[in-house]
Amino acid sequence: MGRSPSKIRYNVYFDYMKETSNFVDKIIREEINKYKDLSNLETLLEKAFHNRLSSKERTIPKLRSLALRLAYEIVGGKEWEKIAPACAAVELLDTSHYVCDDIFDTVIEDETKRNNLIIISHILYSLGQKLLYSLQRDFLQEKILKVIKESNRLHINIHKGFYSENFILGKISMKHIWERTKNYTFWDSLMLIGGILGGGNKEQLNSLKMFGENIGIAYTLANDACDFGKNCEDIKKGKITFPVYFALKNAEENDLLLISKKLGKWDCPKEELREIILAVIRSGAINYTRELATYYANKAITYLDIFEDSKIKTLLIYTTRIVHHNKWYSKLENLSKSIVIQDKIKDKLRKELKGSPFETNIENEIEKWQKKYWSGLIQ
């Protein structure tokens, strides 16, 4: 679908990712380990990363860190290890936002647990800021101040996104949907931080910012669509993301009733979740959201045209690949195809059952078959 990333050997990209992730995670662990003398705090900080820190046995990809590094290198930055603290900082800032999101999205009756999460979020944010200030060892203060300013803009935008999301719970407004989508896209800040530290000129920084802004929107849209291939958390939490909004506006009456009824229901049974996924797919929401994400990813790539062709540029383009291809899309594509197949089989069954002992109960027989059919496809 759409313009695909430039060709590059798969292992080249992930070797670059692995090198970046391992180096950055080492810095993060060093910061977290400084709290080992405080009862259980080091453990809580590690848990906040939800197993997203690399170890000797396993590398956990850090796409944000890699993107910042590539932005630094595409404008001519050398010795990327100098900006590794900035890469670690954005991971810490991002995790502090995830912790905040957990607080907002989850009913936490245990007051101590809730308070701990608030404390962890603040500590992670402060550690990120501390690492950004540590860049003064290798960079001029003027650059550091610009980076700090950009990180603060990132932080404010994410919280504006939280506010927009809470504001639109149970409401339908494209204005607020789009505000949420744009505010959650901090890729423009990542690109700018890397570009500033790399010494990019005004034209280069503007291009990186626009690349980040557009790919950020694409990632948010793709992530919202892929939620229906995962566990439908957005539906359970009552979040009206772009695909949910589209489904509520375009689904047929029965499907609309089903989606509306289950929006915000954490205890929704697995069988009913299956029906919701199918209803959203039938509305065209997944395909439309995916097409829109692809549009913004392709638009983002055009802003890299000012840079000469190079390995770094190709790697940066390759970071958009997940918008076009991922396992959740594949699952949803299979479900979309299965809906067409299912409708054909249902018509065939109606014909075959006509005149049989089951003729008076055709729809019940089809429903039994249908449940068995979908249970094998949606786990």
C-alpha positions as CSV (number, residue, x, y, z in Angstrom):
1,M,0.0,0.0,0.0
2,G,1.4,3.4,-0.9
3,R,5.0,4.4,-1.3
4,S,7.3,1.8,0.3
5,P,10.5,2.6,2.2
6,S,13.8,2.5,0.3
7,K,15.3,-0.9,-0.1
8,I,17.9,-1.8,2.6
9,R,19.0,-5.1,4.0
10,Y,16.8,-6.0,6.9
11,N,19.8,-6.9,9.1
12,V,21.6,-3.5,8.5
13,Y,18.6,-1.6,10.0
14,F,18.4,-3.9,13.0
15,D,22.1,-4.0,13.6
16,Y,21.9,-0.2,13.8
17,M,18.9,-0.5,16.1
18,K,20.7,-3.1,18.3
19,E,23.8,-1.0,18.7
20,T,21.7,2.0,19.7
21,S,19.4,0.2,22.0
22,N,22.1,-1.6,24.0
23,F,24.1,1.5,24.5
24,V,21.1,3.6,25.5
25,D,19.7,0.9,27.9
26,K,23.0,0.8,29.7
27,I,22.7,4.5,30.5
28,I,19.1,4.0,31.7
29,R,20.1,1.1,34.0
30,E,22.9,3.2,35.4
31,E,20.4,5.9,36.3
32,I,17.9,3.5,37.8
33,N,20.6,1.7,39.8
34,K,21.3,4.9,41.7
35,Y,18.0,4.3,43.6
36,K,18.9,0.8,44.8
37,D,19.4,2.1,48.4
38,L,15.7,3.2,48.6
39,S,13.3,0.4,49.6
40,N,11.9,-1.2,46.4
41,L,12.2,2.0,44.3
42,E,14.8,0.6,41.9
43,T,12.5,-2.4,41.2
44,L,9.5,-0.1,40.7
45,L,11.5,2.0,38.2
46,E,12.5,-1.1,36.3
47,K,8.9,-2.4,36.3
48,A,7.8,1.0,34.8
49,F,9.6,-0.1,31.6
50,H,7.4,-3.2,31.2
51,N,10.4,-5.4,30.2
52,R,11.4,-2.8,27.6
53,L,15.1,-2.7,28.8
54,S,17.8,-4.7,27.0
55,S,19.8,-7.4,28.8
56,K,22.8,-9.5,28.0
57,E,20.5,-12.2,26.6
58,R,18.1,-10.0,24.7
59,T,18.0,-6.6,22.9
60,I,14.8,-4.6,23.2
61,P,14.5,-2.3,20.1
62,K,14.4,1.4,20.9
63,L,12.8,3.1,17.8
64,R,12.7,6.6,19.4
65,S,16.4,6.5,20.3
66,L,17.3,5.3,16.8
67,A,15.2,8.0,15.2
68,L,17.0,10.7,17.3
69,R,20.4,9.3,16.5
70,L,19.5,9.2,12.7
71,A,18.3,12.8,12.9
72,Y,21.7,13.8,14.5
73,E,23.7,11.9,11.9
74,I,21.7,13.0,8.8
75,V,22.7,16.7,9.4
76,G,26.4,15.7,9.8
77,G,26.6,14.8,13.5
78,K,29.6,12.6,14.4
79,E,30.3,10.2,17.3
80,W,26.7,9.5,18.1
81,E,27.7,8.2,21.5
82,K,27.9,11.8,22.6
83,I,24.1,12.2,22.2
84,A,23.3,8.8,23.8
85,P,22.2,10.6,27.0
86,A,19.7,12.5,24.9
87,C,18.4,9.2,23.5
88,A,18.2,7.7,27.0
89,A,16.4,10.9,28.1
90,V,13.6,10.6,25.6
91,E,13.1,6.9,26.6
92,L,12.8,8.0,30.2
93,L,10.4,10.9,29.3
94,D,8.3,8.5,27.2
95,T,8.1,5.9,29.9
96,S,7.0,8.6,32.4
97,H,4.1,9.4,30.0
98,Y,3.2,5.7,29.8
99,V,3.0,5.6,33.6
100,C,0.8,8.6,33.6
101,D,-1.4,6.9,31.0
102,D,-1.7,3.8,33.2
103,I,-2.9,6.1,36.1
104,F,-5.5,7.8,33.9
105,D,-6.7,4.6,32.2
106,T,-6.9,2.2,35.1
107,V,-9.1,2.1,38.2
108,I,-6.5,1.8,41.0
109,E,-8.2,1.2,44.3
110,D,-4.9,0.7,46.2
111,E,-3.9,4.2,47.2
112,T,-0.3,3.2,47.9
113,K,0.1,1.7,44.4
114,R,-1.5,4.8,42.8
115,N,0.8,7.2,44.7
116,N,3.8,5.1,43.8
117,L,3.0,5.4,40.1
118,I,2.7,9.2,40.4
119,I,6.1,9.3,42.2
120,I,7.7,7.0,39.6
121,S,6.3,9.2,36.7
122,H,7.9,12.3,38.3
123,I,11.2,10.6,38.9
124,L,11.5,9.2,35.4
125,Y,10.7,12.7,34.0
126,S,13.4,14.3,36.3
127,L,16.0,11.7,35.3
128,G,15.3,12.5,31.6
129,Q,15.8,16.2,32.2
130,K,19.0,15.5,34.2
131,L,20.5,13.5,31.3
132,L,19.7,16.3,28.9
133,Y,21.6,18.8,31.1
134,S,24.5,16.3,31.2
135,L,25.0,17.0,27.5
136,Q,26.8,20.2,28.5
137,R,30.0,18.2,28.7
138,D,30.1,17.9,24.9
139,F,27.8,20.6,23.5
140,L,27.5,24.4,23.7
141,Q,25.0,25.7,26.2
142,E,23.1,27.4,23.4
143,K,22.3,24.0,22.0
144,I,21.4,22.5,25.3
145,L,18.9,25.3,26.1
146,K,17.2,24.7,22.7
147,V,17.0,21.0,23.4
148,I,15.6,21.6,26.9
149,K,13.0,23.9,25.4
150,E,12.0,21.2,22.9
151,S,11.8,18.5,25.5
152,N,9.5,20.8,27.5
153,R,7.3,21.4,24.5
154,L,7.1,17.6,24.0
155,H,6.1,17.1,27.6
156,I,3.4,19.7,27.4
157,N,2.0,18.4,24.2
158,I,1.7,14.8,25.6
159,H,-0.2,16.1,28.6
160,K,-2.4,18.2,26.2
161,G,-3.1,14.8,24.5
162,F,-4.0,13.3,27.8
163,Y,-6.4,16.2,28.5
164,S,-8.0,15.9,25.0
165,E,-8.4,12.1,25.5
166,N,-10.1,12.5,28.8
167,F,-12.3,15.4,27.5
168,I,-13.6,13.3,24.6
169,L,-14.5,10.2,26.6
170,G,-18.0,9.4,25.5
171,K,-18.1,12.4,23.1
172,I,-17.8,12.5,19.3
173,S,-15.9,15.5,17.9
174,M,-13.5,15.3,15.0
175,K,-11.8,18.5,16.4
176,H,-10.9,16.7,19.7
177,I,-10.1,13.4,17.9
178,W,-7.5,15.3,15.8
179,E,-6.2,17.3,18.7
180,R,-5.5,14.0,20.5
181,T,-3.8,12.5,17.4
182,K,-1.5,15.5,16.9
183,N,-0.6,16.0,20.5
184,Y,0.5,12.4,20.9
185,T,3.0,12.7,18.1
186,F,6.2,13.8,19.7
187,W,8.3,12.6,16.7
188,D,8.8,16.2,15.6
189,S,10.5,16.9,19.0
190,L,12.7,13.8,18.6
191,M,13.8,15.0,15.1
192,L,14.5,18.5,16.3
193,I,16.5,17.4,19.3
194,G,18.7,15.2,17.1
195,G,19.0,17.9,14.4
196,I,19.9,20.6,16.9
197,L,22.6,18.6,18.5
198,G,24.0,17.6,15.1
199,G,24.3,21.2,14.1
200,G,21.6,21.3,11.4
201,N,20.8,24.5,9.6
202,K,17.3,26.2,9.6
203,E,16.2,24.4,6.4
204,Q,17.3,21.0,7.7
205,L,15.7,21.5,11.1
206,N,12.4,22.5,9.5
207,S,12.5,19.4,7.2
208,L,13.2,17.1,10.2
209,K,10.4,18.7,12.2
210,M,7.9,18.2,9.3
211,F,9.1,14.6,8.8
212,G,8.6,14.0,12.5
213,E,5.2,15.7,12.7
214,N,3.8,13.6,9.8
215,I,5.3,10.3,10.7
216,G,4.1,10.9,14.3
217,I,0.5,11.2,13.0
218,A,1.0,8.1,10.9
219,Y,2.3,6.1,13.9
220,T,-0.6,7.2,16.1
221,L,-3.2,6.3,13.5
222,A,-1.6,3.0,12.8
223,N,-1.4,2.2,16.5
224,D,-5.0,3.0,17.0
225,A,-6.0,0.7,14.1
226,C,-3.8,-2.1,15.3
227,D,-5.4,-2.0,18.7
228,F,-8.3,-4.0,17.1
229,G,-5.8,-6.7,16.2
230,K,-4.5,-6.8,19.8
231,N,-6.9,-6.7,22.7
232,C,-9.3,-3.8,22.0
233,E,-8.0,-1.8,25.0
234,D,-9.3,1.5,23.5
235,I,-12.9,0.1,23.2
236,K,-12.6,-1.2,26.8
237,K,-11.4,2.1,28.1
238,G,-14.0,4.1,26.2
239,K,-11.4,5.9,24.1
240,I,-12.8,7.4,20.9
241,T,-9.8,7.1,18.7
242,F,-9.9,7.8,15.0
243,P,-11.0,4.3,13.9
244,V,-13.6,4.2,16.7
245,Y,-14.9,7.6,15.6
246,F,-15.1,6.5,12.0
247,A,-16.9,3.3,13.0
248,L,-19.5,5.2,15.1
249,K,-20.1,7.5,12.1
250,N,-20.3,4.8,9.4
251,A,-21.3,1.5,10.9
252,E,-24.7,0.0,10.1
253,E,-27.4,0.2,12.7
254,N,-26.9,-3.1,14.4
255,D,-23.1,-2.8,14.4
256,L,-23.4,0.8,15.7
257,L,-25.6,-0.4,18.6
258,L,-23.1,-3.1,19.5
259,I,-20.1,-0.8,19.5
260,S,-21.9,2.0,21.4
261,K,-23.1,-0.5,24.0
262,K,-19.7,-1.9,24.8
263,L,-17.7,1.3,24.6
264,G,-16.0,1.7,28.0
265,K,-16.9,-1.8,29.3
266,W,-13.8,-3.4,30.9
267,D,-15.6,-6.7,31.6
268,C,-16.6,-7.2,27.9
269,P,-16.6,-11.0,27.3
270,K,-14.2,-12.4,24.7
271,E,-17.0,-13.5,22.4
272,E,-18.5,-9.9,22.4
273,L,-15.1,-8.4,21.7
274,R,-14.9,-10.6,18.6
275,E,-18.2,-9.2,17.4
276,I,-17.0,-5.6,18.0
277,I,-13.8,-6.2,16.0
278,L,-15.8,-7.5,13.1
279,A,-18.3,-4.6,13.4
280,V,-15.4,-2.1,13.2
281,I,-13.9,-3.9,10.2
282,R,-17.3,-4.0,8.4
283,S,-17.6,-0.2,8.9
284,G,-14.5,0.3,6.9
285,A,-12.7,2.0,9.8
286,I,-9.6,-0.1,9.8
287,N,-9.0,0.2,6.1
288,Y,-9.6,4.0,6.1
289,T,-7.4,4.6,9.1
290,R,-4.7,2.5,7.6
291,E,-4.9,4.4,4.3
292,L,-4.7,7.7,6.2
293,A,-1.7,6.5,8.1
294,T,0.0,5.5,4.9
295,Y,-0.7,9.0,3.4
296,Y,1.0,10.7,6.3
297,A,3.9,8.3,6.2
298,N,4.5,9.0,2.5
299,K,4.1,12.7,3.1
300,A,6.7,12.5,5.8
301,I,9.3,10.9,3.5
302,T,9.0,13.8,1.0
303,Y,10.5,16.1,3.7
304,L,13.7,14.2,3.5
305,D,14.2,15.1,-0.2
306,I,16.5,18.0,0.8
307,F,19.1,15.5,2.1
308,E,21.5,13.7,-0.1
309,D,21.0,9.9,-0.6
310,S,22.9,8.0,2.0
311,K,22.7,5.1,4.3
312,I,21.4,7.3,7.1
313,K,18.6,8.7,5.0
314,T,17.6,5.2,3.9
315,L,17.6,4.0,7.5
316,L,15.4,7.0,8.5
317,I,13.0,6.2,5.7
318,Y,13.0,2.6,6.9
319,T,11.6,3.7,10.3
320,T,8.3,4.4,8.5
321,R,8.0,0.7,7.5
322,I,5.9,-0.3,10.5
323,V,3.1,2.0,9.3
324,H,2.9,-0.1,6.1
325,H,3.6,-3.6,7.5
326,N,3.1,-5.2,10.9
327,K,1.7,-8.4,12.3
328,W,-1.5,-6.7,13.5
329,Y,-2.3,-5.4,10.1
330,S,-1.8,-8.9,8.7
331,K,-4.3,-10.3,11.3
332,L,-6.9,-7.7,10.5
333,E,-6.4,-8.2,6.8
334,N,-7.1,-11.9,7.3
335,L,-10.3,-11.0,9.2
336,S,-11.4,-8.7,6.5
337,K,-11.0,-11.4,3.8
338,S,-12.7,-13.8,6.1
339,I,-15.8,-11.6,6.4
340,V,-16.2,-11.8,2.6
341,I,-15.6,-15.5,2.6
342,Q,-18.1,-15.9,5.5
343,D,-20.8,-14.0,3.7
344,K,-20.4,-16.3,0.7
345,I,-20.5,-19.4,2.9
346,K,-23.6,-18.2,4.7
347,D,-25.4,-17.7,1.3
348,K,-24.4,-21.2,0.3
349,L,-25.6,-22.7,3.6
350,R,-29.0,-21.0,3.2
351,K,-29.4,-22.6,-0.2
352,E,-28.2,-26.0,1.1
353,L,-30.5,-26.0,4.2
354,K,-33.5,-25.0,2.2
355,G,-35.9,-27.9,2.1
356,S,-34.0,-29.8,4.8
357,P,-35.3,-30.5,8.4
358,F,-33.3,-27.4,9.5
359,E,-35.1,-25.0,7.1
360,T,-37.3,-23.5,9.8
361,N,-34.2,-22.8,11.9
362,I,-31.7,-21.8,9.3
363,E,-30.5,-18.6,11.0
364,N,-29.8,-20.4,14.3
365,E,-27.8,-23.1,12.5
366,I,-25.8,-20.4,10.6
367,E,-25.2,-18.6,14.0
368,K,-23.8,-21.8,15.5
369,W,-21.5,-22.3,12.5
370,Q,-20.5,-18.6,12.6
371,K,-19.4,-18.7,16.3
372,K,-17.3,-21.8,15.6
373,Y,-15.8,-20.2,12.5
374,W,-14.7,-17.0,14.2
375,S,-13.5,-18.6,17.4
376,G,-10.7,-20.2,15.3
377,L,-9.7,-16.8,13.7
378,I,-9.9,-14.4,16.6
379,Q,-8.0,-15.6,19.7
